[in-house]
């Protein structure tokens, strides 16, 4: 069942740019330029793009903060801006740089106040809070005023407040930005557990690609306001020519160069060789030739980094836009 659907969604802004010493001219900038997508109930989707690509603008239109300039959008069967109050009861939102907590109150009091704001029955509120307390380890700082919490503790509190009313969709905009390693692991573990349950749709926007690799089976990549990839991480690797690296240690230098289709010698330092293997090529023939040489001591296969794949995608998208 589709819980989020957009068709040719657009958002433009009018800006003034300098056109001389004393003059400025108005121009229209397309932040989102015809995004069409559908997200099924229970999916966990990574929504990626470089700075200025339109990620946060899209989320603001999906949550009813911004009015679209064109196209259609439906979230939980509602029109976000026109039915914003109804929608607010069915979604949870976490923006990494903005807080929904009461700064001078203990974290526990913020949770209780939000129970009244959303009119959540006490039993339901207690059950959801208990789950978050266990998974996010909240008890050690629940009585601490929010202003005294660390960034990691505050983010765990933000996630809890976004979920206490039982939203159907959770929108996350940079939820791990600025967090230390321990806090990131806690947040990722919690989101992974939430995703596995399948009763909450999660849309995750982040620059931390480790979050995406750990959590999302589907990724949507946006660039210059348009979708340039929608599919799995594996499909992204296959489409944009990601390359595995085979790191080889030998007992002695090779007498005969390796010649395997799709395999390129990337570097050679003494008896250590690094080969780049195209996504469509098999490592097997390379290993066979190395084994036959009689000098193979050790071999390691390094899977491609998603950062490299995303960078290649952006480069290709830029070339297409210039062409």
C-alpha positions, 0 to 999 in steps of 0.5 A: 500500500502506497503511503507516500506518493508524489507526481512531478512535485516542484518547488521554486523560489524567487531570489534577487541576484546582483546585476550591477552596482546598484541593481538587482534582478529577480530570478526563479530557482527550482529547488525541486524540479519534478520529483515523482516517487512512491513509498510503500507502507513499512519501507525504510528509504534513504533519500540522498543528495549533495547540499542544495539538491532539494532533499530538505525542501522535499521533506518540508513539502511532504510534512506540510511545512512548504506549499508545492509550486506544482505537481501532486503530493499525498502522504497517508492519503492526505494533502500535506498543507491543506490537511496539516493538522490531521497529518501531524498526528500521523507522522513524526519528524526529527530535524538534526539541527532543530529541537522539539524538546523543552529546553529547561525541563527534564526530558521526562517532562517533555515526554509527558507534555507531548502525551497531552499535546497528541492526546495519547492514552496513558497506557499506549504512551507508557508502552511506547516510552518503555520500548524507547527507554529500553532501546535507547537507554534513556533512564540514566538521563531522563531526569536531566534538563534538556539544556544539560544533555549531550548532543547524543542524549538529546537526539535520543530524546528527539527520536523518542518524542517523534514516536510516542504518538505512534506515527505511521511515518517517521521523517529523519533529516540528518539524525546522526549529524555531529554525534560521536561514534557511540551515540551513532551506534545507539541511534542506528541500532534503534532505527534498525530495530524499528525498521525490522518491525515494519509498522513504521515507514521511515524516510531518512535524509543524511550525508552519513552514508554509513547510516544508509548502508546499515539501514536502508534497502532502497535509496533515492538519489536526488541532484539539482532537484531531480531523481537520478537513482531509485533502487537498491544499493546493489543496483547503484553499484551495478549501474555506476560501475563500482569497482572492488579492489583485490589486494595481493601479497606475493612471495616474489614478483610476478614473471608474467603480467596478469591479463584478465578482462575487467581487471586493472592493475591499480598500484604495485609496491614491491610484492604488494599489488592492488587490482581494480575489478569492474562490477561486471567482472569476476574475481575468480579468473584473477585468483586462478592466475595468481595461484598458478604463478606459485607466488601468492601469499595472501589475498584480500577483497575490499568491497566498493565504498558507497561514497565512491559510487555516489560521487561517480553518480553525481559526476555523470549527472553533472556531465549529462546536465552540461550536455 
